[in-house]
Amino acid sequence: MARAVLAFLVFVPLLPACASWQTAAEVRPGVDFARYRTFTFVPRSEMPPADPGMQNEAVAEWLRATIEEGLGGRTLARDDAAPDLRVSFRVSVTDALGETLWGYGYGARDGGFTTSNYREGSLVIEVADARTRERVWLGVARGVVPTDRDREERLRGVIGDLLALLPAGR
């Protein structure tokens, strides 16, 4: 499964520092999403280890609440006792260096480049059938982590865009 996720991430393009987030999803063929009404989150003890830099419980809770809100908008209700779906998520953040070329010609006097440091993040949401435990949907979002005051609202939009690719509730 880890190789499948890694192979899937290879197709998500790398982004320059100024670009928006990119989202992509993979749907298991033949799955009838209309039959799914409820979900629960996979316990952290059953999830793969988190990125060491993202083991902040407050961040995990915010992501869980935001994903739950987004799934509610897809007509899925949380039911920890008898769920139809199991939802897990993983986040990773890495430091990156961007370069911008400017000018024409050869050498520093005719042109040059500027470098900038930024943080690039990835969010993977996996949805599995609770009965069979088989993955039915995989969503990936990748982009530059915002550092401004409205970052929560921007990240909420990214999660909303990603969950809009989930066929449930259509």
Secondary structure as GFF3:
##gff-version 3
##sequence-region A 1 170
A	DSSP	alpha_helix	2	10	.	.	.	ID=ss1
A	DSSP	beta_strand	22	27	.	.	.	ID=ss2
A	DSSP	three_ten_helix	33	35	.	.	.	ID=ss3
A	DSSP	beta_strand	38	41	.	.	.	ID=ss4
A	DSSP	three_ten_helix	44	46	.	.	.	ID=ss5
A	DSSP	three_ten_helix	52	54	.	.	.	ID=ss6
A	DSSP	alpha_helix	57	72	.	.	.	ID=ss7
A	DSSP	beta_strand	77	78	.	.	.	ID=ss8
A	DSSP	beta_strand	85	103	.	.	.	ID=ss9
A	DSSP	beta_strand	111	129	.	.	.	ID=ss10
A	DSSP	beta_strand	135	144	.	.	.	ID=ss11
A	DSSP	alpha_helix	151	163	.	.	.	ID=ss12
###
